[in-house]
Amino acid sequence: MRTKRFYGLKRPKLRQSWNKYNLYNLSRADIPYFITRTNFQQKWTSKALTRAYHGETMKEKHWQRMFRRNIRSVVPLDHAQLARSDGHEQAEGRGSGLDSHPDKKPRAFPRTPYMNMIYAPTERRLDTAIFRSLFASSTRQARQFVIHGDVKVNGKRMIYPGYLLNPGDMFQVEPERVMFATGAPKDARERRATRKLRQKQSSGSEPESMPESLLPTQTPSDSAAEDTNSTHSATESSAPTQEPQETLKELLAQAKSMLTNSSSAELTAKRKRDLRAFKQTIQRTLSRHNTLSDSIDAQLLELSHKLDLNASLLAGDKPGSYRPTRNASKPNMETALLRKALEEARDNPVDASKSYATPWRPRPYMSAFAFVPRYLEVHHRICSAVYLRHPVARPGMGEVPTPYPAEINGLAFNWYLRRR
């Protein structure tokens, strides 16, 4: 039996995903032809279409328990009218035949789409909130992040995708997972470079045994800095030609093995805390991309100096001869462009070990879905968001994002209202 395509093109169903086929189905979505169908068929079709988009990872019985016939809505007041009058003129002439001027038309307010709020309870789910915050490319990927332990709610790890957020809850996703989900995939050349890097790492020498400075027999009063110096000296004596980055990776692997393999009786609490701090220091050091120097100004001067040396060597000048530097005659515009290129190379480097394309760039077809609802406050630099409040319906708009009009959602609401 052939499995149905998740993004079918013949009988399309819209999904909460950034997939290009889903975007194509969204662009050609239309209201179903309901003229020849009965009321039961209309409600059934509307329910099937809307459930494929809202909470398709949930079971039907679970959604029926979450369904509420009461819909949250607000009526915004006109601040200008409130500042101009306290409302006493509304009671003047009541019962005395005082009417408004016939030429003065009453103010028309837009209709409130209450039916678009039928699936408002699903927006409280953690996986849906992660997708709405642009931290994942689909709700299924957001669900995977939660199950794998890459999401924290109020500082605590949460592994349940169906966790219902309360107003004020803050959730955070690992930045590497967000960059993988929202970044462009690797092309053939980048995948080839990644395979070569992995082969080079696998063919390298195995990590050596633990040095005496990292053994658990050491006193608990020793600091993580002493462990770094002693282990680094031992590694340099055994492999003098080893790269500093490889040495740090070996130290990180040794610290992880000590924390996982050693029993609680061998390591004290202070010793474990020092090892964890030492491991975090190595991870921060490895994550930095030090090309020339830490400072942009130092990088600019050093690169200009190297360009001057290369130009003098190509021109055939003697090493001791005087030659005016290029930095003195370089226009300010070129210096600014060079500074900008150095900043981009430092902040967004090329790294073949990453699971996404580097330098990082947004994935294709992302702009059509790049919006954040009003009930979320998102900080993309730290990959965290706050669930401010529950979504509500307002005149002219409903805060629950949905690709279907109010008529389709209304038929689905009547279906669950009857079966409730």
Salt bridges, closest charged atoms under 4 A:
GLU56 OE2 - ARG140 NE 3.11
GLU60 OE1 - ARG51 NE 2.95
ASP78 OD2 - ARG107 NH1 2.79
ASP86 OD1 - HIS88 ND1 2.57
GLU89 OE1 - HIS88 ND1 3.79
GLU92 OE2 - HIS88 NE2 3.80
ASP103 OD2 - HIS101 ND1 3.87
GLU123 OE1 - ARG132 NE 3.08
ASP127 OD2 - ARG125 NH2 3.17
ASP150 OD2 - ARG177 NE 3.25
GLU176 OE2 - LYS354 NZ 3.24
ASP227 OD2 - ARG271 NH1 3.07
GLU236 OE2 - HIS232 NE2 2.48
ASP274 OD2 - LYS270 NZ 3.23
ASP297 OD1 - ARG339 NH1 2.75
ASP317 OD2 - ARG323 NH1 2.97
GLU334 OE1 - LYS330 NZ 3.98
ASP347 OD1 - ARG346 NE 3.22
GLU399 OE1 - ARG389 NH1 2.71
GLU399 OE2 - ARG394 NE 2.87
